[in-house]
C-alpha cells in the first residue's frame, strides 16, 4: 500500500465507526492528488470479493504470518454493504460496489453522483 493511501486508510477506519452504522466491507483507493480515479486501479479480484460480500458469501482467512494483532483466524462476509472508497484531493466518496462502472474514469462529480456517503 502506498504511503498516501495508508495514511488515509488509518484515518478513514477511525472515522468509519461513526459514518457506517452497520458492518460493511471496503476497498480504499487514493487518486494521489488527481481529480479523476482510473477504474483499472480497482483490480478484478477486489471487485469480485466486494460483490461476493455484498451479494453472497465471502470467506477470508487472516494470515497467521501477519505482524501484529490478529483478533481471530477467519471471517465470513455475506449479504452486507460493500463499498469502493475513493479519496480525491479534498473529499472521499463511498460508492456501493454494485454502482461502480466496470471500466473508464470516475471524475469527482461522477463519484458524488454514485456515492451514498462522503466526507
C-alpha positions in Angstrom: 0.0 0.0 0.0 1.3 3.4 -0.9 2.0 5.9 2.0 -0.7 8.3 1.0 -3.3 5.6 0.8 -2.0 4.0 4.0 -2.4 7.3 5.9 -5.9 7.9 4.6 -6.9 4.3 5.4 -5.9 4.8 9.0 -7.9 8.0 9.3 -10.8 6.6 7.4 -11.1 3.4 9.5 -11.2 5.5 12.7 -14.0 7.7 11.1 -15.9 4.7 9.7 -17.3 3.7 13.1 -19.4 6.8 13.1 -20.2 7.1 9.4 -21.3 3.5 8.8 -23.7 2.1 11.3 -23.9 -1.4 10.0 -21.0 -3.8 9.3 -19.7 -3.4 5.8 -16.6 -4.0 3.7 -14.4 -1.5 1.8 -11.7 -1.3 -0.8 -9.9 2.0 -0.3 -8.3 3.9 -3.2 -6.5 7.2 -3.4 -6.3 9.3 -6.6 -2.9 10.5 -5.5 -3.9 14.2 -5.8 -5.6 13.8 -9.2 -9.2 14.9 -9.9 -10.1 11.5 -11.5 -9.9 7.8 -10.5 -9.0 5.3 -13.1 -11.2 2.3 -12.6 -8.5 -0.1 -13.8 -6.9 0.5 -10.4 -9.8 -1.5 -8.9 -8.5 -5.0 -9.6 -10.8 -7.7 -10.8 -10.3 -9.8 -7.7 -11.1 -6.8 -5.5 -14.3 -6.2 -7.4 -15.2 -9.9 -7.2 -14.6 -10.0 -3.4 -16.7 -6.9 -2.8 -19.5 -8.3 -4.9 -19.3 -11.7 -3.1 -19.5 -10.0 0.3 -22.5 -7.9 -1.0 -24.5 -10.4 -2.9 -23.4 -13.8 -1.4 -20.8 -15.1 0.9 -17.1 -14.4 1.0 -14.8 -16.3 3.5 -11.5 -14.7 4.3 -8.6 -16.3 6.2 -6.4 -13.9 8.2 -2.8 -14.9 7.7 -1.0 -16.3 10.7 2.1 -14.7 9.5 0.7 -11.2 9.8 2.7 -9.0 12.0 0.7 -7.5 14.9 -2.6 -8.2 16.4 -4.8 -11.0 14.9 -8.3 -10.9 16.5 -9.3 -14.2 15.0 -8.4 -16.7 12.3 -11.1 -16.1 9.7 -14.3 -14.2 8.9 -17.3 -14.9 6.7 -18.7 -11.8 5.0 -22.1 -12.1 3.4 -25.1 -10.0 2.4 -23.6 -6.8 3.6 -22.9 -3.4 2.2 -19.7 -3.3 0.1 -18.1 0.0 -0.9 -15.3 1.4 -3.1 -14.0 4.3 -1.1 -12.2 6.8 -3.4 -10.1 9.6 -1.9 -9.9 12.7 -4.1 -7.7 15.7 -3.1 -10.3 17.3 -0.8 -13.0 14.7 -0.2 -13.7 11.0 -0.1 -16.7 9.1 -1.5 -18.3 5.8 -0.6 -19.7 4.1 -3.8 -21.7 0.9 -3.4 -19.8 -1.7 -5.4 -22.9 -2.6 -7.5 -22.9 1.0 -8.8 -19.2 1.1 -9.8 -18.7 1.1 -13.6 -16.6 -1.8 -15.0 -14.1 0.5 -16.8 -13.2 4.1 -17.6 -12.6 7.0 -15.4 -14.5 8.4 -12.4 -14.4 12.2 -12.1 -15.2 13.6 -8.7 -18.6 14.7 -10.0 -19.2 11.0 -11.1 -18.2 9.8 -7.6 -20.5 12.3 -6.0 -23.4 11.2 -8.2 -22.8 7.4 -7.4 -21.9 7.7 -3.7 -24.1 7.2 -0.7 -21.7 8.8 1.7 -18.8 11.3 1.5 -16.6 13.2 3.8 
